[in-house]
């Protein structure tokens, strides 16, 4: 694991790696610290509930001691039979803010999604932050989230040109169900 130091705050070396199953409690605790309990009530969470992240697209940033200091996941969604990824949540431990961890996680996640052949990524977030990665609201005008959301914060990035041309409808979850969800449905 190579720790990144260039262009980051001194004293906060970190490495980005695939999220391991044993890190999920640390990830959830990080989300609580960074976002408060409200992250569990967001419309985006409705699309994630009972699902696993898209194969190979769940990442953490670890500090030099191996602690989880950042997280990002991408999830399979569909609208009008058109598949895409939903990014989120992206979070960094408040003690490690401004160290470049969030930007590094974003670049890594987008690069891996593209490498794996996905066509587009959607998210709900601050346009001023995400536009540096190529996200905009240009392709989300006919798309909607299940539940309340702020239209101007619903952003997209095409990894393949034209992947969202004509996309319309409300996003629905797709992809792999969690073991707990499969057991619940079978009972």
C-alpha positions in Angstrom: 0.0 0.0 0.0 1.6 3.3 -1.1 0.9 6.3 1.0 0.2 9.6 -0.8 1.9 12.7 0.4 2.2 15.1 -2.6 -0.1 18.1 -2.4 -1.6 17.1 0.9 -1.6 18.5 4.4 1.5 17.6 6.4 1.1 14.7 8.8 -1.9 13.1 7.0 -0.4 10.4 4.8 -3.1 8.0 3.4 -3.6 5.2 1.0 -6.7 4.4 -1.1 -7.7 0.7 -1.2 -10.7 -1.5 -1.8 -13.0 -1.5 1.2 -12.8 -4.8 3.2 -15.8 -6.4 4.9 -14.3 -5.9 8.3 -14.0 -2.1 7.7 -17.8 -1.6 7.4 -18.3 -0.7 11.1 -15.4 1.8 10.9 -16.9 3.2 7.7 -20.3 3.7 9.3 -18.8 5.3 12.3 -16.8 7.7 10.0 -20.1 8.6 8.2 -21.7 9.4 11.5 -18.8 11.6 12.5 -18.6 13.4 9.2 -22.3 13.7 8.3 -24.2 13.0 11.5 -27.1 10.5 11.6 -28.9 12.3 8.8 -26.9 10.4 6.1 -29.2 7.3 6.8 -32.3 9.3 5.9 -31.3 10.8 2.5 -33.1 9.8 -0.7 -29.9 8.3 -2.0 -29.9 5.9 0.9 -33.3 4.5 -0.3 -31.5 3.3 -3.4 -28.7 1.7 -1.4 -30.7 0.0 1.3 -30.6 -3.8 1.0 -28.0 -3.6 -1.8 -24.3 -4.1 -2.1 -22.0 -1.6 -3.8 -21.3 -2.1 -7.4 -18.7 -4.9 -7.8 -15.2 -3.5 -7.3 -16.4 0.1 -6.5 -16.2 0.5 -2.7 -13.1 2.3 -1.5 -11.6 3.6 1.7 -8.7 5.9 2.5 -6.5 4.5 5.3 -4.1 6.5 7.4 -0.6 5.2 8.2 -1.9 3.2 11.2 -4.6 1.5 9.0 -7.5 3.5 10.3 -10.4 4.4 7.9 -10.2 8.2 7.3 -12.2 8.4 4.1 -14.9 6.4 2.2 -16.7 6.4 -1.1 -18.9 3.8 -2.8 -20.7 3.5 -6.1 -24.0 1.7 -6.5 -25.9 0.2 -9.5 -29.1 2.1 -10.4 -31.4 2.1 -13.3 -33.9 4.5 -14.9 -36.0 3.7 -18.0 -33.9 0.6 -18.5 -30.7 2.7 -18.6 -28.1 1.6 -16.1 -25.7 4.0 -14.3 -23.9 4.3 -11.0 -24.9 6.4 -8.0 -21.9 7.7 -6.1 -22.1 8.2 -2.3 -21.7 8.9 0.3 -18.3 10.5 0.0 -16.9 11.3 3.4 -13.7 12.2 5.1 -12.9 12.1 8.8 -13.3 15.7 10.2 -9.8 15.4 11.7 -8.3 14.8 8.2 -10.2 17.5 6.3 -8.3 19.5 3.7 -5.7 16.8 3.2 -6.9 16.0 -0.3 -8.5 12.7 0.7 -11.9 13.4 -0.7 -10.5 14.6 -4.0 -8.2 11.5 -4.2 -11.1 9.2 -3.5 -13.2 10.9 -6.2 -10.5 10.6 -8.8 -9.9 7.0 -7.9 -13.6 6.0 -7.9 -14.3 7.8 -11.3 -11.2 6.2 -12.8 -12.1 2.7 -11.6 -15.7 3.1 -12.8 -14.5 4.1 -16.2 -11.9 1.2 -16.3 -14.7 -1.3 -15.5 -16.8 0.0 -18.4 -19.6 1.9 -16.7 -21.2 4.6 -18.8 -22.2 7.3 -16.2 -22.2 8.3 -12.6 -24.9 10.2 -10.8 -24.8 11.9 -7.4 -26.6 14.4 -5.2 -24.1 16.9 -3.9 -22.6 20.4 -4.0 -22.1 21.4 -7.7 -19.2 23.8 -6.7 -17.3 20.8 -5.3 -18.1 18.1 -7.9 -17.8 20.2 -11.0 -14.0 19.9 -10.8 -14.4 16.2 -11.5 -16.7 16.9 -14.5 -20.1 16.6 -12.9 -22.9 18.9 -13.8 -26.7 19.0 -13.9 -26.8 19.1 -17.7 -28.0 15.5 -18.1 -30.2 15.1 -15.1 -33.2 17.3 -16.1 -35.5 14.4 -16.9 -34.2 12.1 -14.1 -35.5 12.0 -10.5 -34.5 10.5 -7.2 -37.1 8.4 -5.2 -38.1 10.9 -2.5 -37.2 14.5 -1.8 -34.0 15.9 -3.4 -32.8 19.3 -4.5 -32.9 19.4 -8.3 -29.8 21.7 -8.6 -27.7 19.2 -6.6 -28.6 16.2 -8.8 -25.5 15.9 -10.9 -24.1 13.5 -13.5 -20.8 12.6 -15.2 -20.8 10.6 -18.5 -17.9 8.2 -18.7 -19.0 7.3 -22.1 -20.2 10.1 -24.3 -24.0 10.0 -24.8 -24.5 7.5 -22.1 -27.3 9.6 -20.6 -28.7 11.1 -23.8 -32.5 10.9 -23.5 -32.4 9.4 -20.0 -35.6 10.0 -18.0 -37.5 8.6 -15.1 -37.0 7.9 -11.4 -33.9 6.1 -10.3 -34.4 2.6 -8.9 -31.9 0.2 -7.3 -30.2 -2.4 -9.4 -27.3 -4.8 -8.9 -26.6 -7.2 -6.1 -28.8 -7.6 -3.0 -27.1 -8.0 0.3 -27.2 -11.4 2.0 -29.5 -10.0 4.7 -31.9 -8.7 2.0 -31.9 -12.1 0.2 -32.6 -13.9 3.5 -35.4 -11.5 4.4 -37.1 -11.9 1.0 -36.8 -15.7 1.2 -38.4 -15.9 4.7 
